[in-house]
Amino acid sequence: MKLERPLATRCRQGLALWLRQRGKQAFLKSLPPGARVLDVGCGNNSPRDAKVLRPDLHYTGLDVGDYNQRDSICYADAYVVVPAADFAAAISEHAGRMDAVVSSHNLEHCDNPAAVLAAMAAALRPGGHLYLAFPCEASVGFPRRRGSLNFFDDATHQVVPSWQAVLDALRESGVAPLYACQRYRPRLLACLGLVLEPLGWLLGHNMPAGSTWALYGFETIIWGRRNGAADQ
């Protein structure tokens, strides 16, 4: 299927690549041609965004519901919705088959995050790459904002992922961290967040482009690589 490359999406992604050099878009951009990608928790139009950025990727989306997808599902090469209780098992069906696994703000929503993390690591081929993003542990003390700044702003959050426990679990599963930042603060976005923070405080709302998250260092971001030689 030949996919359109909507101008607005391309502009937004270009800005994200520039401002968030360790974000999800940058991770997808870094993958080799034709990489097989499993997106764990693929809501908010993630299939469309991934395939517009990289039409060559073989993209599989997995979630427990259709969250803010609009016209996005048709972009996926495969799209699977399973009950929350079967989530880790559904990931395990891809064991050893994926060049990359993406989990962007999904781990904190899982009923059994340890099982999901282990299944994601096992889904990678030797040499495959993992992207993880989740709220930092310090976010439990951040101000309350619409758009989620305090961990408990989102009622669907389960347990705050532990920075050290996640790193230890990845290493035990054979995934070595290549980049690990407990509180990700890209400089330009954080500066924008600082300028906009008085308005954000007044409105009780996060400011655009992830600038409020960058100011506070809301996100933990980890890039990892599964041990072993990549397929030739």
Sine and cosine of phi, psi and omega as CSV:
sin_phi,cos_phi,sin_psi,cos_psi,sin_omega,cos_omega
0.00,0.00,0.77,-0.63,0.05,-1.00
-1.00,0.09,0.82,-0.57,-0.08,-1.00
-0.98,-0.18,0.61,-0.80,0.12,-0.99
-0.95,0.31,0.37,-0.93,0.10,-1.00
-0.86,-0.51,0.99,0.11,-0.10,-1.00
-0.85,0.53,0.69,-0.73,-0.08,-1.00
-0.87,0.50,-0.70,0.72,-0.03,-1.00
-0.89,0.46,-0.65,0.76,0.01,-1.00
-0.92,0.40,-0.68,0.73,0.01,-1.00
-0.89,0.46,-0.67,0.75,0.02,-1.00
-0.90,0.44,-0.69,0.73,0.01,-1.00
-0.90,0.44,-0.66,0.75,-0.01,-1.00
-0.93,0.36,-0.61,0.79,0.05,-1.00
-0.88,0.48,-0.65,0.76,0.04,-1.00
-0.91,0.41,-0.66,0.75,0.00,-1.00
-0.90,0.44,-0.64,0.77,0.01,-1.00
-0.90,0.44,-0.57,0.82,-0.01,-1.00
-0.97,0.24,-0.69,0.72,-0.10,-0.99
-1.00,0.10,-0.49,0.87,-0.09,-1.00
-0.82,-0.57,0.99,0.16,-0.14,-0.99
-0.97,0.26,-0.10,1.00,0.13,-0.99
-0.86,-0.52,0.32,0.95,0.01,-1.00
-0.99,0.12,-0.05,-1.00,-0.07,-1.00
-0.89,0.46,-0.68,0.73,-0.02,-1.00
-0.89,0.46,-0.66,0.75,0.02,-1.00
-0.91,0.43,-0.61,0.79,0.04,-1.00
-0.89,0.46,-0.76,0.65,0.01,-1.00
-0.87,0.50,-0.63,0.77,0.00,-1.00
-0.89,0.45,-0.50,0.87,-0.08,-1.00
-0.98,0.19,-0.19,0.98,-0.11,-0.99
-0.96,0.29,0.45,-0.90,0.00,-1.00
-0.94,0.35,0.33,-0.94,-0.01,-1.00
-0.84,0.54,0.69,-0.73,0.07,-1.00
0.95,0.33,0.30,0.95,-0.05,-1.00
-0.88,0.47,0.59,-0.81,0.09,-1.00
-1.00,0.00,0.86,-0.51,-0.11,-0.99
-0.87,-0.49,0.75,-0.66,0.15,-0.99
-0.95,-0.31,0.89,-0.46,0.01,-1.00
-0.98,-0.19,0.95,-0.32,-0.10,-0.99
-1.00,-0.06,0.94,-0.33,-0.12,-0.99
0.99,0.11,0.94,0.34,-0.27,-0.96
-0.98,-0.21,0.56,0.83,-0.01,-1.00
-0.96,0.29,-0.07,-1.00,0.07,-1.00
0.85,0.52,0.69,0.72,0.10,-1.00
0.89,0.45,0.47,0.88,0.00,-1.00
-0.89,0.47,-0.62,0.78,0.05,-1.00
-0.86,0.52,-0.71,0.70,0.01,-1.00
-0.89,0.46,-0.72,0.69,-0.06,-1.00
-0.89,0.46,-0.66,0.76,-0.02,-1.00
-0.91,0.41,-0.69,0.72,-0.09,-1.00
-0.98,0.18,-0.44,0.90,0.12,-0.99
-0.94,0.35,-0.66,0.75,0.03,-1.00
-0.93,0.36,-0.69,0.72,-0.07,-1.00
-0.68,-0.73,0.99,0.12,-0.02,-1.00
-0.88,0.48,-0.34,0.94,-0.05,-1.00
-0.98,0.21,-0.27,0.96,-0.04,-1.00
-0.93,0.38,0.57,-0.82,0.20,-0.98
-1.00,-0.07,0.96,-0.28,-0.21,-0.98
-0.96,-0.28,0.83,-0.56,0.11,-0.99
-0.90,-0.44,0.84,-0.54,0.05,-1.00
-0.97,-0.23,0.67,-0.74,-0.01,-1.00
-0.72,-0.69,0.76,-0.65,-0.01,-1.00
-0.40,-0.92,0.04,-1.00,0.03,-1.00
-0.97,-0.24,0.08,1.00,0.03,-1.00
-0.05,-1.00,0.19,-0.98,0.02,-1.00
-1.00,-0.01,1.00,-0.07,-0.09,-1.00
-0.98,-0.19,0.94,-0.34,0.09,-1.00
0.80,0.61,0.74,0.67,-0.05,-1.00
-1.00,-0.05,-0.47,0.88,-0.06,-1.00
0.74,0.67,-0.90,-0.44,-0.03,-1.00
-0.99,-0.16,0.39,0.92,-0.18,-0.98
-0.99,0.12,-0.49,0.87,-0.16,-0.99
-0.87,0.50,-0.57,0.82,-0.06,-1.00
-0.90,0.44,-0.27,0.96,0.01,-1.00
-0.97,0.22,-0.40,0.92,-0.07,-1.00
-0.96,0.29,0.58,-0.81,0.14,-0.99
-0.96,0.27,-0.50,0.87,0.11,-0.99
-0.50,-0.86,0.62,-0.79,-0.05,-1.00
-0.62,-0.79,0.84,-0.54,-0.12,-0.99
-0.78,-0.63,0.74,-0.67,0.10,-1.00
-0.88,-0.47,0.80,-0.60,-0.03,-1.00
-0.75,-0.67,0.35,-0.94,0.11,-0.99
-0.88,0.47,0.49,-0.87,-0.04,-1.00
-0.83,0.56,-0.59,0.81,-0.02,-1.00
-0.91,0.41,-0.37,0.93,-0.05,-1.00
-0.97,-0.24,0.16,0.99,-0.17,-0.99
-0.89,0.45,-0.80,0.60,-0.02,-1.00
-0.88,0.47,-0.64,0.77,0.01,-1.00
-0.90,0.44,-0.61,0.79,0.02,-1.00
-0.91,0.41,-0.60,0.80,0.07,-1.00
-0.91,0.42,-0.65,0.76,-0.04,-1.00
-0.88,0.47,-0.38,0.92,0.04,-1.00
-0.90,0.44,-0.29,0.96,-0.01,-1.00
-0.98,-0.18,0.29,0.96,-0.10,-0.99
-0.79,0.61,0.80,-0.59,0.08,-1.00
0.95,0.32,0.23,0.97,-0.13,-0.99
-0.93,-0.36,-0.21,0.98,-0.18,-0.98
-0.96,-0.27,0.67,-0.74,0.13,-0.99
-0.98,0.22,-0.42,0.91,0.01,-1.00
-0.44,-0.90,0.57,-0.82,0.13,-0.99
-0.81,-0.58,0.73,-0.68,0.00,-1.00
-0.89,-0.45,0.75,-0.66,0.10,-0.99
-0.68,-0.73,0.99,-0.11,-0.05,-1.00
-0.95,-0.30,0.96,-0.28,0.01,-1.00
0.81,0.58,0.76,0.65,0.10,-1.00
-0.89,-0.45,-0.61,0.80,-0.13,-0.99
-0.83,0.55,-0.62,0.78,-0.04,-1.00
-0.95,0.32,-0.20,0.98,0.02,-1.00
-1.00,-0.09,-0.13,0.99,-0.16,-0.99
-0.99,0.13,0.57,-0.82,0.07,-1.00
-0.93,0.37,-0.56,0.83,-0.01,-1.00
-0.73,-0.68,0.98,0.21,-0.10,-0.99
-0.89,0.46,-0.53,0.85,0.00,-1.00
-0.90,0.44,-0.68,0.74,0.02,-1.00
-0.92,0.39,-0.63,0.78,0.02,-1.00
-0.91,0.42,-0.69,0.73,0.00,-1.00
-0.89,0.46,-0.70,0.72,0.02,-1.00
-0.90,0.44,-0.64,0.77,0.01,-1.00
-0.92,0.39,-0.61,0.79,0.03,-1.00
-0.90,0.43,-0.68,0.73,0.03,-1.00
-0.89,0.46,-0.67,0.74,-0.02,-1.00
-0.93,0.36,-0.41,0.91,0.00,-1.00
-0.94,0.35,-0.31,0.95,-0.06,-1.00
-0.98,0.20,0.64,-0.77,0.22,-0.98
-0.95,0.32,0.33,-0.95,0.16,-0.99
-0.81,0.59,0.77,-0.64,-0.04,-1.00
1.00,0.07,-0.06,1.00,0.01,-1.00
-0.95,0.31,0.33,-0.95,-0.12,-0.99
-0.88,-0.47,0.56,-0.83,-0.04,-1.00
-0.86,-0.52,0.69,-0.73,0.14,-0.99
-0.88,-0.48,0.82,-0.58,0.04,-1.00
-0.81,-0.58,0.71,-0.70,0.16,-0.99
-0.66,-0.75,0.71,-0.70,0.02,-1.00
-0.37,-0.93,0.29,-0.96,-0.02,-1.00
-0.89,0.45,0.65,-0.76,0.02,-1.00
-0.94,0.35,0.36,-0.93,-0.02,-1.00
-0.88,0.47,-0.54,0.84,-0.02,-1.00
-0.93,0.38,-0.26,0.97,-0.07,-1.00
-0.90,0.43,-0.28,0.96,0.05,-1.00
-0.90,0.44,-0.32,0.95,0.01,-1.00
-0.95,-0.32,0.12,0.99,0.00,-1.00
-0.97,0.26,0.30,-0.95,0.06,-1.00
-0.87,0.49,0.46,-0.89,0.06,-1.00
-0.98,0.17,0.76,-0.65,-0.01,-1.00
-0.60,-0.80,0.55,-0.83,0.23,-0.97
-0.93,0.37,0.71,-0.70,-0.12,-0.99
0.99,-0.15,-0.02,1.00,0.10,-1.00
0.95,0.30,0.96,-0.28,0.19,-0.98
-0.83,-0.56,-0.70,0.71,0.19,-0.98
-0.98,0.18,0.65,-0.76,-0.04,-1.00
-0.79,0.61,-0.60,0.80,-0.09,-1.00
-1.00,0.08,0.08,1.00,0.11,-0.99
-0.91,0.42,-0.48,0.88,-0.01,-1.00
-0.98,-0.19,0.93,-0.38,-0.07,-1.00
-0.92,0.39,-0.27,0.96,0.00,-1.00
-1.00,0.05,-0.08,1.00,0.09,-1.00
-0.93,0.37,0.65,-0.76,-0.03,-1.00
-0.99,-0.16,-0.98,0.19,-0.05,-1.00
-0.80,-0.60,0.64,-0.77,0.05,-1.00
-0.92,0.38,0.88,-0.48,0.04,-1.00
-0.89,0.46,0.71,-0.71,0.02,-1.00
-0.99,0.10,0.82,-0.57,0.02,-1.00
-0.79,0.61,-0.80,0.59,-0.06,-1.00
-0.93,0.36,-0.64,0.77,-0.01,-1.00
-0.90,0.43,-0.62,0.78,0.02,-1.00
-0.91,0.41,-0.72,0.70,0.02,-1.00
-0.88,0.47,-0.68,0.74,0.01,-1.00
-0.90,0.44,-0.67,0.74,-0.01,-1.00
-0.91,0.42,-0.63,0.78,0.03,-1.00
-0.90,0.44,-0.72,0.69,0.01,-1.00
-0.88,0.47,-0.66,0.75,0.03,-1.00
-0.90,0.44,-0.46,0.89,0.01,-1.00
-1.00,0.00,0.07,1.00,0.04,-1.00
1.00,0.06,0.32,0.95,0.03,-1.00
-0.94,-0.35,0.89,-0.46,-0.02,-1.00
-1.00,-0.04,0.78,-0.63,0.06,-1.00
-0.91,0.41,0.77,-0.64,0.10,-0.99
-0.99,-0.12,-0.54,0.84,0.07,-1.00
-0.55,-0.83,0.76,-0.65,-0.01,-1.00
-0.58,-0.82,0.87,-0.49,-0.02,-1.00
-0.77,-0.64,0.89,-0.46,-0.08,-1.00
-0.93,0.38,-0.59,0.81,0.04,-1.00
-0.69,-0.73,0.99,-0.14,-0.13,-0.99
-0.97,0.23,0.87,-0.50,-0.04,-1.00
-0.75,-0.66,0.97,0.24,0.07,-1.00
-0.86,0.51,0.74,-0.67,-0.28,-0.96
-0.86,0.51,-0.77,0.64,-0.07,-1.00
-0.91,0.42,-0.66,0.75,0.03,-1.00
-0.91,0.42,-0.63,0.78,0.02,-1.00
-0.90,0.43,-0.62,0.78,0.05,-1.00
-0.90,0.43,-0.66,0.75,0.06,-1.00
-0.89,0.46,-0.67,0.75,0.03,-1.00
-0.88,0.48,-0.61,0.79,0.02,-1.00
-0.91,0.42,-0.67,0.74,0.03,-1.00
-0.90,0.44,-0.64,0.77,-0.08,-1.00
-1.00,0.03,-0.14,0.99,-0.11,-0.99
-0.86,0.51,-0.63,0.78,0.04,-1.00
-0.85,0.52,-0.63,0.78,0.04,-1.00
-0.94,0.35,-0.66,0.75,0.05,-1.00
-0.87,0.49,-0.67,0.74,0.03,-1.00
-0.89,0.45,-0.67,0.74,-0.02,-1.00
-0.91,0.42,-0.67,0.74,-0.03,-1.00
-0.99,0.11,-0.30,0.95,-0.08,-1.00
0.92,0.39,0.58,0.82,-0.10,-1.00
-0.64,-0.77,0.57,-0.82,0.14,-0.99
-0.89,0.46,0.58,-0.81,0.03,-1.00
-1.00,0.04,0.29,-0.96,-0.17,-0.98
-0.90,0.44,0.29,-0.96,0.17,-0.99
0.92,0.39,0.31,0.95,-0.02,-1.00
0.97,0.26,0.28,0.96,-0.08,-1.00
-0.93,0.37,-0.58,0.82,0.03,-1.00
-0.92,0.38,-0.68,0.73,0.06,-1.00
-0.85,0.52,-0.68,0.74,-0.03,-1.00
-0.91,0.41,-0.64,0.76,0.01,-1.00
-0.86,0.50,-0.71,0.70,-0.06,-1.00
-1.00,0.04,-0.22,0.98,-0.10,-0.99
0.93,0.38,0.75,0.66,-0.09,-1.00
-0.92,0.39,-0.56,0.83,-0.15,-0.99
-1.00,-0.10,0.69,-0.72,0.33,-0.94
-1.00,-0.03,0.75,-0.66,-0.01,-1.00
-0.78,-0.62,0.75,-0.66,0.02,-1.00
-0.74,-0.67,0.78,-0.63,0.22,-0.98
-0.95,-0.31,0.75,-0.66,-0.01,-1.00
-0.72,-0.70,0.24,-0.97,0.01,-1.00
-0.71,-0.70,0.76,-0.65,0.04,-1.00
-0.95,0.31,0.71,-0.71,-0.02,-1.00
-0.89,0.46,0.49,-0.87,0.00,-1.00
0.93,-0.36,0.29,-0.96,-0.03,-1.00
-0.97,0.23,0.64,-0.76,0.09,-1.00
-0.93,0.36,0.48,-0.88,0.07,-1.00
-0.87,0.49,0.62,-0.78,0.05,-1.00
-1.00,-0.03,0.00,0.00,0.00,0.00
